[in-house]
Amino acid sequence: MKILKEIVIFNFRHRTVFKKCPFNLYYRSMSSLKNAEEISSLRFAEIPVENIRNFSIIAHVDHGKSTLADRILEITGAIKKNVENKQVLDRLQVERERGITVKAQSASIIYNYKGTDYLLNLIDTPGHVDFSNEVSRSLAACQGVVLLVDANQGVQAQTVANFYLAFTQELAVIPVLNKIDLKNADPDGVAIQLQNLFGIDKKDVLKVSAKVGTGVAEVLHAVIERVPHPPANRLLPLQAILFDSWHDRFRGVFGLFYIANGKISVGDNIRWVNAQKEYQVKSLGVLTPEELPVSELAAGQVGFVTCNMRDRKDAIMGDTVVLTENPAEALPGLMKSKPMVFAGVYPLDQSQHPLLRSAIERLTLNDSAVSVIIDSSPALGQGWRLGFLGLLHLEVFSQRLEQEYGAHAILTTPNVTYKVVIKGSKNISALGGSELHISNPATFPDPNIITEMYEPIVKATIITPDTYLGSVLSLCMERRGQQETAVNIDNSRVLLKFTFPLSEIIVDFHDRLKSVSSGFASFDYEDAGYIPSNLVKIAILLNGIEVEELSSIVHSSRAVDLGKRMCHKLVEIVPRQQFQIAVQAKVGGKIIARDNIKPYRKDVTAKLYGGDVTRRMKLLKRQAEGKKKLRMIGNIALPRETFIEILKR
Ligand SMILES: Nc1nc2c(ncn2[C@@H]2O[C@H](COP(=O)(O)OP(=O)(O)OP(=O)(O)O)[C@@H](O)[C@H]2O)c(=O)[nH]1
């Protein structure tokens, strides 16, 4: 194994934006801070560009980003100090229930430092790789980042990915070690990891406890000292870049903008350059994190705009807004995220199609990483094929459809996009040839006419303590991984680079990695193109009827295994019916696995004694409601969750 110094790619200290900061000298008492009422009356636009700092908090999952944001909001008076403040920027029900951030959330706050008011635009970002698009979009509005690392866990895979994301965009990076209150915290050891991996000087690393509040004021001081002000000019014509949007039932589309140059005022006529649409500005505001209306937003600021936009598709992420009368050039825009996992989404019955369509439109406005194309299935009718960044993203999206819009949907088995070349078509390498992109197993062509098959691969980074190296390596081999490099990042941890077929890691790889390493290994990946492959389509039959939504495309070496597992899984998760059900997996004309679901009648009222009619009616009503969530295949009822559950190993 090579020693790490060989892979230190950048010398962090040579960065010009990374200024020295004697921040300890500048600690100020809380009495100099503005309270919430004062903040709301401040005229944000009056703060000069030189006194604005736009930054994101980035980190691996659970390293404490949202908790640090809570403390920053408290210190700056944006929210009242309260023991109840827990991840206040995680506002979605799904975030609260799962305890993870899925949406980047911004807050504009005023902080008085050495007698001067600074406007700090803070963006709390998600840590999970499935929401990395939220991080990269947020960075478009920033000049710096707080790179937070848990002093107990040390550098993890998303720490590496996030560091390079910020570094390649030439943002100032403030390294901060969190959770120093924990007994096992090893801030000095983790500072050495940062030095070894990224060339970060130990003396530039801050140490905090976001939970207790220790050192948090120093983080704000470092942001002011080390992050450059936005390179914005208020005298130039307006250029504002859209980096988030959402829908309000009463006020329509909200766009969150970074104002790169010029100013925008209520009443201005504006043009959305890519959408090629013109509107009049109806309202402007900043998030403090509550909405605070303002009459003007000026260059360097982050704020929202409403303009009676009717067609939600007009809010194209990365679009530039300019003044109609004095239009400037469009800005370069944002990198589009590439969906990795696709699933069909259908209404429970066609009468609910309009409700589901409207919900998908509104939700994709807030989650621009989801791709949408119209699709239809003989069994399920009109629906959509949606693309997601991963399985967690898919699950969160379907949960949000239900929780935020009351829209229930059937999801088909998730798949990645394969490529095949069919007889008579040009070679796959010849761009523009008639190769087929298959993300829906239903469209997999007859194998007899396929000449070439390709599957998507990813480049993965895994960090593991060396005690678990053996089991991590065997898991990687089991998933058809190809090892590229392995380097020590300190005395006890190894950073591995692997290439994997995407289909091998989207479902449960992360969980398995955690389980073989007692939770210590971490994982991140990025798209790496396609490799030739040998693929087959597995069809699933229930009592002889093919269930299209359950079919999948797999590597031929996996077919028998997966077929058996799917049959077995279906026996576990399909509720027994009053008759026996034969479950079969088929490849081509050949049955490769078979199982039976034994008959059973579920009598929900069986446990009731006596004649309490209301109780009996209640139970039957609940059962009827449950039935609404079932998909009928012939006379067999399948729960909606079946389609995601089936893939989990
Ligand atoms: N002991 C201790 N626990 C902390 C500290 N900071 C955060 N935590 C805990 O760590 C857990 C994760 O904190 P979050 O703030 O949700 O982490 P996050 O990075 O925002 O998580 P994601 O956005 O989901 O990636 C929570 O249980 C916090 O209470 C700290 O300084 N000390």
The ligand as a Gaussian input file, in Angstrom:
#p B3LYP/6-31G(d) Opt

LIG

0 1
 N      -22.209000      15.056000      21.365000
 C      -22.452000      15.819000      20.328000
 N      -23.408000      15.488000      19.460000
 C      -23.637000      16.300000      18.403000
 C      -22.896000      17.484000      18.191000
 N      -23.344000      18.067000      17.061000
 C      -24.328000      17.290000      16.580000
 N      -24.515000      16.233000      17.393000
 C      -25.498000      15.135000      17.216000
 O      -25.217000      14.440000      16.015000
 C      -26.420000      13.998000      15.398000
 C      -26.473000      14.484000      13.967000
 O      -26.558000      15.891000      13.981000
 P      -27.159000      16.709000      12.749000
 O      -26.968000      18.147000      13.075000
 O      -28.526000      16.241000      12.403000
 O      -26.161000      16.224000      11.616000
 P      -26.209000      16.611000      10.073000
 O      -24.801000      16.624000       9.613000
 O      -26.996000      17.864000       9.864000
 O      -26.995000      15.371000       9.455000
 P      -27.453000      15.202000       7.894000
 O      -27.874000      16.530000       7.416000
 O      -28.568000      14.229000       7.913000
 O      -26.256000      14.686000       7.181000
 C      -27.557000      14.536000      16.265000
 O      -27.966000      13.507000      17.129000
 C      -26.915000      15.674000      17.053000
 O      -27.522000      15.880000      18.310000
 C      -21.880000      17.819000      19.160000
 O      -21.189000      18.821000      19.069000
 N      -21.704000      16.949000      20.185000

